């Protein structure tokens, strides 16, 4: 093997190493781009989930207020009905005592 052959082999190896290095850089760039795209997509999903959670929380609060209002109305109606029944009971008692 001559010095020229060795130089040619080294030149080919350097060329192959250069091509491998170029391919590694391209792969790294692709992985980096993919990671950034994935982070961006996850950020979008996270933003949508936060918005959805906020909307649902507001809806829940509105529902709680509506429920509390309905319970107050039902309680008030119940009190009124009890008062009416007690008044009717008192009238009936008075009628019975007047009759006897």
SVG drawing of the C-alpha trace seen along z (x, -y; Angstrom):
<svg xmlns="http://www.w3.org/2000/svg" viewBox="-123 -33 127 35">
<polyline fill="none" stroke="black" stroke-width="0.4" points="0.0,0.0 1.4,-3.3 1.2,-6.7 -1.1,-7.7 -3.4,-4.8 -3.4,-5.7 -4.2,-9.3 -7.0,-8.2 -8.5,-5.9 -8.2,-8.7 -9.9,-11.1 -12.8,-8.7 -13.1,-8.2 -13.1,-11.9 -15.8,-12.3 -17.9,-9.6 -17.5,-11.1 -18.5,-14.5 -21.6,-13.0 -22.4,-11.3 -21.9,-14.5 -24.2,-16.3 -26.8,-13.6 -26.6,-13.8 -27.1,-17.6 -30.1,-17.2 -31.5,-14.5 -30.9,-16.8 -32.6,-19.7 -35.6,-17.5 -35.9,-16.2 -35.5,-19.8 -38.3,-21.0 -40.5,-18.1 -40.0,-18.7 -40.9,-22.4 -44.0,-21.5 -45.0,-19.1 -44.5,-21.6 -46.5,-24.1 -49.3,-21.6 -49.3,-20.7 -49.5,-24.4 -52.5,-24.8 -54.2,-21.8 -53.4,-23.1 -54.8,-26.5 -58.0,-25.0 -58.3,-22.9 -57.9,-25.9 -60.5,-27.8 -62.9,-24.9 -62.3,-24.6 -62.9,-28.3 -66.1,-28.1 -67.4,-25.1 -66.5,-26.7 -68.5,-29.7 -71.4,-27.5 -71.2,-25.6 -71.3,-28.9 -74.3,-30.1 -76.0,-26.7 -75.2,-27.0 -76.8,-30.5 -79.9,-29.3 -80.2,-26.3 -79.8,-28.5 -82.5,-30.8 -84.8,-27.9 -84.2,-26.5 -85.0,-29.9 -88.3,-30.1 -89.2,-26.5 -88.5,-27.3 -90.5,-30.5 -93.5,-28.7 -93.2,-26.0 -93.3,-28.6 -96.3,-30.3 -98.2,-27.0 -97.4,-26.1 -98.7,-29.5 -101.8,-29.0 -102.4,-25.5 -101.9,-26.8 -104.3,-29.6 -106.8,-27.2 -106.3,-24.9 -106.9,-27.8 -110.1,-28.8 -111.4,-25.2 -110.6,-24.9 -112.5,-28.2 -115.4,-27.0 -115.5,-23.7 -115.4,-25.4 -118.1,-27.9 -120.2,-25.0 -119.9,-23.1"/>
</svg>
